[in-house]
Amino acid sequence: MGSCLILLGLLSICSFCFSQECGQELFVNVDFPGTDITFLYSPDVKHCQQLCTEHPSCLFFTFIRQDWTRDNRNFYCYLKVPPSLKPKAPLQGVTSGFSLKKCPSELQQCQSQLYQNVDFLGADYRSLFTSSDEECQRVCTQDPDCRFFTFVNGIFTPENIRYKCHLKHSWSVPRTPVIKREAGAVSGFSHNLQITQYFQPVCQGKLLLNTDVQGDNIEKLPAASAEHCQALCTDNPRCTYFSYTSDNFQCNLKGNPSEMVTRAKVGVTSGIPVHLCWMNDSWLQVSHEGVNFQGSDIRFESIEFPDICQRTCSIDRLCQFYTYFTESYSNPDLRGRCYLKRVITAPSPTTVKKLNNVVSGFSLRSCA
């Protein structure tokens, strides 16, 4: 009888996932079985829910809490889609819930909590000594590159790193996973993306046409244009300059604060990020004809023209970029379809672990 009730409950959960309702309830000590898309690290269930909401296809999630004792998977956030549905008994140490994609709430959630004895590993770009975890959080909030931090308190061992505040970064500019040239496709970005951390006068930055900078690569990413590449470089505190190859949409972020040695090369644009100002976002207004941003689909709509697709993306709070297939596209089944797309840009630690005598947390900029 108990198994039947659990199965009925899970069936109702899956039917809820496909509904138009907003499900904000959290289910403590309940596992939602389904098909795992991936897992990400998260310090608490609310942050896990935000990751699920921002993931293009996640509909529900299960978060393994700090008090989980079966193995060392604490802080795992499993993003899921329905189902291969299997009945599961209640499970101690986990909390499950739904994506908030159907909810009219803001995407940027205030994450003011300080997490005691929790370490956000990796993603460091700067460290300094501060008198307390509150001051460390204040420094992170005032530093536009900082999205989260870990502070080492006054009784940590070894002693020589006590009171050290580690500032950490994750991407806030959308990264289009795959960019390909395809006749009949039109791609672009939402005009309402909020990506700048400053509100001072706009800076144009510096682009060097037909110029390459060799070596010192720290990361290679797809980018739709040299300006998009510049935005990615500006978003990464380790990036000192970049080179962009238009033939293959390759953005090479480079890190060398000591020198920049350039050479002439046709088809390559290099440049310098902007610092301490509002980055020019005119690149968001550009429609890229003959270009397909593949993957990361939230949904699609049948739409008559690409400019209507762009407007549809701009008014959808979840959409960051789009691809539209015109009447000349090779696959007739896709013609007239507008695919709305996004990636996760919430602050996301690469790893979360238990560690005594450290405190971690997030920037409070979204709490203003």
C-alpha positions as CSV (number, residue, x, y, z in Angstrom):
1,M,0.0,0.0,0.0
2,G,2.8,2.4,0.9
3,S,4.6,1.8,-2.4
4,C,1.3,2.5,-4.3
5,L,0.9,5.8,-2.5
6,I,4.5,6.8,-3.3
7,L,4.0,5.9,-7.0
8,L,0.8,7.9,-7.1
9,G,2.7,10.8,-5.6
10,L,5.5,10.6,-8.1
11,L,3.1,10.4,-11.0
12,S,1.4,13.6,-9.7
13,I,4.9,15.2,-9.5
14,C,5.7,14.4,-13.1
15,S,2.3,15.6,-14.3
16,F,3.0,18.8,-12.4
17,C,6.3,19.3,-14.2
18,F,4.4,19.6,-17.5
19,S,1.7,21.9,-16.2
20,Q,1.7,25.7,-16.4
21,E,1.7,26.1,-12.6
22,C,4.3,27.5,-10.3
23,G,5.5,25.0,-7.8
24,Q,7.6,26.6,-5.0
25,E,7.1,23.9,-2.4
26,L,10.2,22.0,-1.2
27,F,10.0,18.3,-0.2
28,V,12.3,17.6,2.7
29,N,13.7,14.0,2.9
30,V,12.0,13.1,-0.4
31,D,13.9,12.0,-3.5
32,F,12.5,12.9,-6.9
33,P,13.5,10.0,-9.2
34,G,13.9,10.9,-12.8
35,T,16.6,11.2,-15.5
36,D,19.6,13.1,-14.2
37,I,20.8,15.8,-16.7
38,T,23.9,16.6,-14.6
39,F,24.9,17.4,-11.1
40,L,26.4,20.7,-9.9
41,Y,27.7,21.7,-6.5
42,S,25.4,23.9,-4.4
43,P,25.6,25.1,-0.8
44,D,21.8,24.9,-0.1
45,V,18.5,23.9,-1.6
46,K,17.5,27.4,-2.7
47,H,20.7,27.8,-4.7
48,C,20.1,24.4,-6.2
49,Q,16.6,25.5,-7.2
50,Q,18.0,28.6,-8.9
51,L,20.5,26.4,-10.9
52,C,17.6,24.2,-12.0
53,T,15.5,27.3,-13.0
54,E,18.4,28.7,-15.1
55,H,19.3,25.4,-16.7
56,P,17.5,25.2,-20.1
57,S,15.9,21.8,-19.6
58,C,15.8,21.1,-15.9
59,L,12.2,20.7,-14.5
60,F,13.0,19.4,-11.0
61,F,15.9,18.6,-8.8
62,T,17.1,16.7,-5.7
63,F,19.7,18.3,-3.4
64,I,21.9,16.3,-1.1
65,R,22.2,18.3,2.1
66,Q,25.1,18.8,4.5
67,D,23.6,16.3,6.9
68,W,23.6,13.4,4.4
69,T,25.7,10.5,5.8
70,R,25.5,7.6,3.3
71,D,28.5,8.7,1.3
72,N,30.5,11.9,0.6
73,R,28.0,13.4,-1.9
74,N,27.1,16.3,0.3
75,F,26.1,19.5,-1.6
76,Y,25.3,17.6,-4.8
77,C,22.5,19.3,-6.8
78,Y,21.0,16.8,-9.3
79,L,19.2,18.5,-12.1
80,K,16.5,16.3,-13.6
81,V,13.9,15.8,-16.3
82,P,11.1,13.3,-16.3
83,P,11.2,10.3,-16.1
84,S,12.0,6.8,-16.3
85,L,9.7,6.8,-13.3
86,K,10.5,4.4,-10.5
87,P,8.9,4.5,-7.1
88,K,11.2,5.6,-4.3
89,A,10.8,5.6,-0.6
90,P,11.5,8.8,1.4
91,L,15.2,9.5,1.7
92,Q,16.9,11.1,4.7
93,G,19.4,13.9,3.9
94,V,17.9,15.2,0.7
95,T,15.5,17.9,-0.3
96,S,13.7,18.0,-3.7
97,G,11.7,20.6,-5.6
98,F,10.7,22.1,-8.9
99,S,12.2,24.6,-11.3
100,L,10.7,28.1,-11.0
101,K,10.6,28.6,-14.8
102,K,6.8,28.9,-14.5
103,C,7.0,31.4,-11.7
104,P,6.9,35.2,-12.2
105,S,9.8,35.8,-9.9
106,E,13.1,37.4,-10.6
107,L,16.0,35.2,-11.7
108,Q,18.6,36.9,-9.5
109,Q,18.0,35.7,-6.0
110,C,19.5,37.4,-2.9
111,Q,21.9,34.9,-1.3
112,S,22.9,36.6,2.0
113,Q,23.5,33.5,4.1
114,L,27.0,32.7,5.5
115,Y,27.8,29.0,5.3
116,Q,29.7,27.9,8.4
117,N,32.3,25.1,8.0
118,V,31.7,25.0,4.2
119,D,34.5,25.6,1.6
120,F,33.9,26.8,-1.9
121,L,36.9,25.3,-3.6
122,G,38.6,26.7,-6.7
123,A,37.7,29.7,-8.9
124,D,40.1,32.0,-6.9
125,Y,41.4,35.1,-8.6
126,R,42.4,37.2,-5.6
127,S,43.0,36.9,-1.9
128,L,43.6,39.3,1.0
129,F,43.3,39.4,4.8
130,T,40.2,40.6,6.4
131,S,39.1,40.9,10.0
132,S,35.9,38.8,9.7
133,D,33.7,36.8,7.4
134,E,31.3,39.8,7.2
135,E,34.2,42.1,6.0
136,C,35.2,39.4,3.5
137,Q,31.6,39.4,2.2
138,R,31.6,43.2,2.0
139,V,34.8,43.1,0.0
140,C,33.3,40.5,-2.4
141,T,30.2,42.6,-2.8
142,Q,32.2,45.7,-3.7
143,D,34.5,43.9,-6.1
144,P,32.6,43.6,-9.5
145,D,34.5,40.4,-10.4
146,C,33.7,38.6,-7.1
147,R,30.6,36.4,-7.1
148,F,31.3,34.2,-4.0
149,F,34.1,33.8,-1.4
150,T,35.6,31.6,1.3
151,F,37.0,33.1,4.5
152,V,39.5,31.3,6.8
153,N,38.7,32.1,10.5
154,G,40.9,32.8,13.5
155,I,41.3,29.2,14.7
156,F,42.0,27.6,11.4
157,T,45.1,25.4,11.1
158,P,47.7,26.1,9.7
159,E,47.9,29.5,11.4
160,N,49.6,31.4,8.5
161,I,46.5,31.6,6.5
162,R,44.1,32.6,9.3
163,Y,41.8,35.6,8.3
164,K,42.5,35.1,4.6
165,C,39.6,36.0,2.3
166,H,39.5,34.2,-1.0
167,L,37.5,36.0,-3.7
168,K,36.1,33.8,-6.4
169,H,34.5,34.2,-9.8
170,S,32.1,32.5,-12.1
171,W,30.7,33.5,-15.5
172,S,28.0,36.2,-15.7
173,V,28.2,36.7,-19.5
174,P,26.3,34.0,-21.4
175,R,28.5,31.5,-23.2
176,T,27.0,30.1,-26.4
177,P,28.0,26.4,-26.3
178,V,28.3,25.8,-30.1
179,I,28.3,28.3,-32.9
180,K,28.2,27.1,-36.6
181,R,27.7,28.7,-39.9
182,E,24.4,27.5,-41.5
183,A,22.6,29.1,-44.4
184,G,19.0,30.1,-43.4
185,A,19.7,30.4,-39.7
186,V,19.7,33.8,-37.8
187,S,21.0,34.1,-34.3
188,G,21.3,36.8,-31.7
189,F,21.0,37.8,-28.1
190,S,18.3,39.2,-25.8
191,H,18.4,43.0,-25.8
192,N,17.6,42.9,-22.1
193,L,20.6,41.0,-20.7
194,Q,21.9,42.5,-17.5
195,I,25.6,41.8,-17.6
196,T,27.5,44.9,-16.5
197,Q,28.6,45.3,-12.9
198,Y,29.2,49.1,-13.2
199,F,26.9,52.1,-13.8
200,Q,29.5,54.6,-14.8
201,P,29.9,56.0,-18.4
202,V,30.1,53.5,-21.2
203,C,33.6,52.3,-22.3
204,Q,34.2,51.2,-25.9
205,G,37.3,49.1,-25.1
206,K,40.0,48.6,-27.7
207,L,39.8,46.3,-30.8
208,L,42.9,45.7,-33.0
209,L,41.7,44.6,-36.4
210,N,43.8,42.0,-38.4
211,T,46.0,41.5,-35.4
212,D,46.9,38.4,-33.4
213,V,48.4,37.9,-30.0
214,Q,50.1,34.5,-29.7
215,G,50.4,32.4,-26.6
216,D,49.3,32.9,-23.0
217,N,45.9,31.3,-23.6
218,I,43.9,30.7,-20.4
219,E,40.6,29.6,-22.1
220,K,39.0,29.0,-25.5
221,L,35.3,29.7,-25.9
222,P,32.9,30.1,-28.9
223,A,31.9,33.7,-29.4
224,A,29.5,35.3,-32.0
225,S,31.7,38.3,-32.6
226,A,34.9,40.1,-31.5
227,E,32.7,42.3,-29.2
228,H,31.2,39.2,-27.6
229,C,34.7,37.8,-27.1
230,Q,35.6,41.2,-25.5
231,A,32.7,40.9,-23.1
232,L,33.8,37.4,-22.1
233,C,37.4,38.7,-21.5
234,T,36.0,41.6,-19.4
235,D,33.9,39.1,-17.4
236,N,37.0,37.0,-16.5
237,P,39.3,38.7,-14.0
238,R,42.3,36.6,-15.2
239,C,41.9,37.8,-18.8
240,T,44.3,40.6,-19.8
241,Y,43.6,40.6,-23.6
242,F,42.1,38.3,-26.2
243,S,42.3,37.2,-29.9
244,Y,39.2,36.3,-31.9
245,T,39.1,34.3,-35.1
246,S,36.0,35.1,-37.1
247,D,36.2,32.0,-39.4
248,N,35.6,29.5,-36.6
249,F,34.1,31.8,-34.0
250,Q,37.0,31.0,-31.6
251,C,37.6,33.4,-28.7
252,N,41.0,32.9,-27.1
253,L,41.2,34.5,-23.7
254,K,44.8,35.3,-22.7
255,G,46.4,36.2,-19.4
256,N,49.7,38.0,-19.2
257,P,49.9,41.2,-17.3
258,S,53.5,41.8,-18.2
259,E,53.5,42.2,-22.0
260,M,51.3,41.9,-25.1
261,V,53.2,41.0,-28.3
262,T,51.1,41.5,-31.5
263,R,51.6,40.4,-35.1
264,A,49.6,41.1,-38.2
265,K,47.1,38.3,-39.2
266,V,44.1,38.7,-41.5
267,G,40.8,37.5,-40.0
268,V,41.9,37.8,-36.4
269,T,40.8,40.6,-34.1
270,S,42.5,41.2,-30.8
271,G,41.6,43.5,-28.0
272,I,41.7,44.6,-24.4
273,P,38.9,44.3,-21.9
274,V,37.3,47.3,-20.2
275,H,38.1,48.1,-16.6
276,L,35.9,49.8,-14.0
277,C,33.2,51.1,-16.3
278,W,30.0,50.1,-18.0
279,M,31.0,47.9,-21.0
280,N,29.4,48.8,-24.3
281,D,26.6,46.3,-25.0
282,S,25.9,47.2,-28.6
283,W,27.0,43.7,-29.6
284,L,23.7,42.4,-28.1
285,Q,21.8,44.3,-30.8
286,V,23.4,42.5,-33.7
287,S,21.6,39.7,-35.6
288,H,24.0,37.2,-37.0
289,E,22.7,35.8,-40.4
290,G,23.9,32.4,-41.5
291,V,24.8,31.5,-37.9
292,N,23.3,28.8,-35.7
293,F,23.7,28.9,-31.9
294,Q,23.2,25.2,-31.3
295,G,21.9,23.7,-28.1
296,S,20.7,25.2,-24.8
297,D,17.1,25.3,-26.0
298,I,14.4,26.3,-23.5
299,R,11.5,26.0,-26.0
300,F,10.6,27.0,-29.5
301,E,7.7,29.0,-31.1
302,S,6.5,29.2,-34.6
303,I,7.2,32.8,-35.7
304,E,7.0,34.5,-39.1
305,F,10.1,36.7,-39.0
306,P,13.5,36.7,-37.3
307,D,13.0,40.2,-35.8
308,I,9.9,38.9,-34.0
309,C,12.0,36.0,-32.7
310,Q,14.5,38.5,-31.3
311,R,11.7,40.5,-29.6
312,T,10.3,37.3,-28.2
313,C,13.6,36.4,-26.7
314,S,14.1,39.9,-25.3
315,I,10.7,39.9,-23.4
316,D,11.2,36.4,-22.0
317,R,12.9,36.7,-18.6
318,L,14.6,33.3,-19.2
319,C,15.9,33.8,-22.7
320,Q,19.5,35.0,-23.2
321,F,20.0,34.1,-26.9
322,Y,18.1,32.6,-29.8
323,T,18.2,31.0,-33.2
324,Y,15.6,31.4,-35.9
325,F,15.3,29.3,-39.1
326,T,14.1,31.1,-42.2
327,E,12.2,29.8,-45.1
328,S,15.5,29.1,-46.9
329,Y,16.8,26.7,-44.2
330,S,17.7,23.3,-45.5
331,N,15.4,21.4,-43.1
332,P,11.8,22.2,-43.9
333,D,10.6,20.9,-40.5
334,L,12.5,23.7,-38.7
335,R,11.5,26.6,-41.0
336,G,9.8,29.3,-39.1
337,R,10.9,28.1,-35.7
338,C,12.3,30.4,-33.1
339,Y,14.4,28.6,-30.5
340,L,14.8,30.5,-27.2
341,K,18.0,29.6,-25.3
342,R,19.9,30.1,-22.1
343,V,22.8,28.9,-20.0
344,I,23.3,29.1,-16.2
345,T,24.8,32.4,-15.2
346,A,23.9,32.3,-11.5
347,P,27.1,32.3,-9.3
348,S,28.1,28.7,-9.1
349,P,31.0,27.3,-7.1
350,T,33.0,24.6,-8.9
351,T,33.1,22.5,-5.7
352,V,31.5,22.7,-2.3
353,K,33.0,20.7,0.6
354,K,32.8,20.5,4.4
355,L,35.8,22.1,6.1
356,N,36.1,23.2,9.7
357,N,36.8,26.8,10.6
358,V,36.0,28.4,7.2
359,V,33.0,30.4,6.1
360,S,31.7,30.8,2.6
361,G,29.1,33.0,1.0
362,F,28.0,35.0,-2.0
363,S,28.2,38.6,-3.1
364,L,25.3,40.7,-1.9
365,R,25.0,42.8,-5.1
366,S,21.7,41.0,-6.1
367,C,20.3,42.0,-2.7
368,A,20.2,45.7,-3.4
